[in-house]
Amino acid sequence: MAFVAPKPRPAPFLGTPPAIFPPILGLFGLGLGWRRGADAFGLPAELGDVILGAVTALYLFALAAYLRKLAARPAVLAEDLRILPGRAGVGAMVLCMYLLSAAWLPFGAGIAVAILWAGLAAHLAFLGVLIAVLAAGPAEQRRVTPVWHLNFVGFILAGITAPAVGMAGLGMAILWATGAMAVAIWAESARQFLAAGVPAPLRPLLAIHLAPAAMLGLVAAGLGLAPAAQAFAVLAAILLAVFVLSARWLTAAGFSPFWGAFTFPLAATASLWLTLDGIWRIPGGLALVAATLLVPWIALKVLQLWAKGQLGPKTGAAIA
């Protein structure tokens, strides 16, 4: 029998897939939702903080794993951004910094502001690389997708912290700029959908269209723009109703890492409705319960794929 030398095992984390980050973004949204839900329903305030503490630890571990891969071979960032799961995942990784900033607000405005500025710097650097990759790639790579909301409208998440730390001007600028971008993406996505539909494996990504409506409403509420916040709450309700009624169609291809797209939009909608209170209090509570059942389940499934070494191959993640 011929001797076959064993294949060397790759160093840990050199294949860390960006697809781990969308469900982590959803878990951050769930923690912030429970922080608002505790206020709305007189529950212990620590509920949200416990969730956010656990998610922060998970995020920092995942971030360190991805940075380990990036340090080994920086070109993997551009390679990850050439494919849709990579663009969604790296975008979510950056956006988590904004929610980490919001999570820190009750414990120290200084730290929250530092994380906010770090998130803005990381987001701008990420966009620089992304735009270069899109410009150099084939034309079909530049096709507008729901993931563009994460990449280009995602700055809206910085608007949670900005008004709370006295930077209302920054929050207002972000609201107007990202609102215009969101409308443009919604319009182009609607045109593409009517012209060609969406393949079954990519349908879960359509849920991302809900996130800008919820976040624009949350930021508007934080800036004291009550009529705008109410309008976005109605838009979020319409979009969520459409997605719930289309659930079988959206999930026709079965479970995949793209289901991470369901997590943050639902949690953000719950936060918006709970923030507005009044007629939105009960819908917000129901949305929070639904998010509590759905978000951790999806996150666990995706993390299990990562632990088994299957998430990278399934999503085409680059290897350092």
ZAMARGU-4260 file (C-alpha; in steps of 0.2 Angstrom, whole numbers, plus 5000, padded with zeros to 4 digits):
<rodrens>
0) 5000/5000/5000 | 5007/5017/4995 | 5010/5029/5009 | 4999/5045/5007 | 5006/5060/5016
5) 4992/5068/5027 | 4986/5085/5021 | 4992/5099/5032 | 4977/5107/5041 | 4975/5126/5038
10) 4978/5138/5052 | 4962/5142/5062 | 4951/5155/5055 | 4960/5158/5038 | 4943/5153/5030
15) 4932/5163/5041 | 4916/5167/5030 | 4908/5184/5031 | 4891/5176/5031 | 4893/5174/5050
20) 4889/5192/5052 | 4871/5195/5046 | 4864/5185/5060 | 4875/5193/5072 | 4868/5210/5066
25) 4851/5203/5069 | 4856/5197/5087 | 4862/5215/5091 | 4845/5222/5084 | 4836/5209/5095
30) 4846/5215/5111 | 4842/5233/5107 | 4824/5228/5104 | 4823/5220/5121 | 4830/5236/5129
35) 4816/5246/5121 | 4803/5232/5125 | 4808/5232/5144 | 4804/5250/5145 | 4788/5248/5135
40) 4781/5234/5146 | 4789/5237/5163 | 4801/5222/5162 | 4818/5221/5170 | 4830/5233/5160
45) 4843/5220/5162 | 4835/5209/5149 | 4842/5219/5134 | 4859/5222/5142 | 4861/5203/5145
50) 4858/5199/5127 | 4869/5214/5121 | 4883/5208/5132 | 4882/5190/5125 | 4881/5196/5107
55) 4896/5209/5110 | 4907/5194/5115 | 4901/5184/5100 | 4904/5198/5088 | 4921/5202/5095
60) 4926/5184/5093 | 4919/5183/5075 | 4928/5200/5071 | 4944/5194/5077 | 4943/5178/5067
65) 4939/5188/5051 | 4953/5200/5055 | 4965/5185/5057 | 4961/5180/5040 | 4963/5198/5033
70) 4980/5200/5041 | 4986/5184/5034 | 4982/5189/5016 | 4973/5206/5014 | 4968/5202/4996
75) 4954/5191/5003 | 4944/5206/5007 | 4942/5210/4988 | 4939/5192/4984 | 4925/5191/4997
80) 4917/5207/4990 | 4916/5199/4972 | 4902/5188/4978 | 4885/5192/4985 | 4887/5183/5001
85) 4903/5192/5004 | 4896/5209/5001 | 4882/5206/5013 | 4893/5198/5026 | 4907/5211/5026
90) 4894/5225/5026 | 4885/5217/5041 | 4902/5216/5050 | 4904/5234/5048 | 4887/5239/5053
95) 4888/5229/5069 | 4900/5243/5075 | 4886/5255/5075 | 4875/5244/5085 | 4889/5241/5097
100) 4890/5259/5099 | 4872/5260/5103 | 4873/5246/5115 | 4887/5255/5125 | 4877/5272/5126
105) 4870/5268/5144 | 4887/5264/5150 | 4897/5278/5144 | 4895/5291/5130 | 4913/5293/5127
110) 4916/5275/5123 | 4900/5275/5112 | 4906/5290/5102 | 4923/5282/5100 | 4915/5266/5093
115) 4904/5277/5082 | 4918/5286/5074 | 4928/5270/5072 | 4912/5262/5063 | 4911/5277/5051
120) 4929/5276/5047 | 4928/5257/5044 | 4912/5259/5033 | 4920/5272/5022 | 4936/5261/5020
125) 4925/5247/5016 | 4915/5257/5003 | 4931/5262/4995 | 4936/5244/4992 | 4919/5239/4987
130) 4917/5252/4974 | 4934/5248/4967 | 4929/5229/4966 | 4913/5233/4958 | 4921/5245/4945
135) 4934/5232/4940 | 4921/5218/4939 | 4909/5213/4926 | 4893/5223/4923 | 4882/5210/4931
140) 4891/5212/4947 | 4885/5230/4948 | 4867/5226/4947 | 4857/5233/4961 | 4852/5221/4975
145) 4844/5222/4992 | 4862/5220/4999 | 4865/5238/4993 | 4855/5244/5008 | 4868/5236/5019
150) 4882/5243/5010 | 4876/5261/5005 | 4861/5265/5016 | 4869/5256/5032 | 4876/5273/5038
155) 4858/5276/5045 | 4863/5265/5059 | 4875/5278/5065 | 4860/5289/5067 | 4854/5279/5083
160) 4869/5285/5093 | 4873/5302/5085 | 4857/5312/5092 | 4859/5304/5109 | 4877/5311/5111
165) 4873/5328/5105 | 4877/5326/5086 | 4859/5329/5080 | 4867/5338/5064 | 4876/5322/5059
170) 4860/5312/5062 | 4850/5324/5051 | 4863/5323/5037 | 4863/5304/5038 | 4844/5303/5038
175) 4842/5314/5022 | 4857/5306/5013 | 4852/5288/5017 | 4834/5291/5014 | 4837/5297/4996
180) 4848/5282/4993 | 4835/5270/5000 | 4822/5277/4989 | 4833/5275/4974 | 4837/5256/4978
185) 4818/5253/4982 | 4814/5260/4965 | 4827/5251/4955 | 4824/5234/4964 | 4805/5236/4960
190) 4809/5238/4942 | 4820/5223/4941 | 4808/5213/4951 | 4794/5217/4939 | 4805/5214/4924
195) 4813/5197/4929 | 4808/5191/4946 | 4820/5184/4958 | 4827/5166/4958 | 4822/5156/4973
200) 4839/5155/4982 | 4840/5174/4982 | 4823/5178/4988 | 4827/5179/5007 | 4838/5194/5003
205) 4822/5204/4998 | 4818/5205/5017 | 4832/5217/5018 | 4821/5230/5010 | 4812/5231/5027
210) 4827/5237/5037 | 4829/5255/5029 | 4811/5259/5033 | 4813/5253/5051 | 4829/5262/5053
215) 4824/5278/5045 | 4809/5279/5057 | 4820/5275/5072 | 4832/5289/5068 | 4818/5301/5063
220) 4810/5297/5080 | 4827/5301/5089 | 4828/5317/5080 | 4810/5322/5085 | 4803/5321/5068
225) 4787/5312/5074 | 4777/5313/5057 | 4791/5306/5047 | 4793/5292/5060 | 4775/5288/5059
230) 4776/5287/5040 | 4790/5275/5041 | 4781/5264/5054 | 4767/5263/5042 | 4779/5258/5027
235) 4787/5245/5038 | 4770/5238/5043 | 4766/5236/5024 | 4782/5228/5020 | 4782/5216/5034
240) 4764/5211/5030 | 4769/5208/5012 | 4784/5197/5017 | 4774/5187/5030 | 4761/5184/5017
245) 4774/5179/5005 | 4784/5168/5017 | 4782/5151/5008 | 4788/5160/4992 | 4802/5168/5000
250) 4808/5152/5008 | 4805/5140/4993 | 4823/5136/4991 | 4824/5129/5009 | 4836/5135/5023
255) 4852/5144/5018 | 4864/5156/5025 | 4854/5170/5016 | 4841/5167/5029 | 4852/5179/5040
260) 4843/5193/5030 | 4827/5189/5039 | 4835/5193/5056 | 4839/5212/5058 | 4824/5219/5048
265) 4812/5211/5060 | 4821/5216/5075 | 4823/5234/5069 | 4804/5235/5065 | 4800/5229/5083
270) 4812/5243/5090 | 4803/5256/5079 | 4786/5252/5084 | 4790/5250/5103 | 4799/5267/5102
275) 4784/5275/5095 | 4772/5267/5108 | 4754/5271/5107 | 4745/5261/5093 | 4761/5253/5089
280) 4764/5246/5106 | 4756/5229/5104 | 4762/5226/5086 | 4779/5231/5092 | 4778/5218/5106
285) 4772/5204/5094 | 4786/5208/5082 | 4798/5207/5097 | 4791/5190/5102 | 4793/5184/5084
290) 4810/5191/5082 | 4815/5182/5099 | 4809/5165/5092 | 4816/5168/5074 | 4833/5177/5076
295) 4842/5166/5088 | 4836/5150/5079 | 4843/5157/5062 | 4859/5163/5071 | 4862/5146/5079
300) 4859/5137/5062 | 4872/5148/5053 | 4885/5147/5067 | 4883/5128/5067 | 4887/5128/5049
305) 4903/5138/5053 | 4908/5126/5067 | 4906/5112/5055 | 4917/5120/5042 | 4902/5121/5030
310) 4898/5139/5029 | 4913/5145/5020 | 4911/5132/5005 | 4892/5135/5005 | 4895/5154/5003
315) 4911/5154/4992 | 4921/5163/5005 | 4939/5167/5001 | 4953/5158/5010 | 4969/5167/5016
</rodrens>
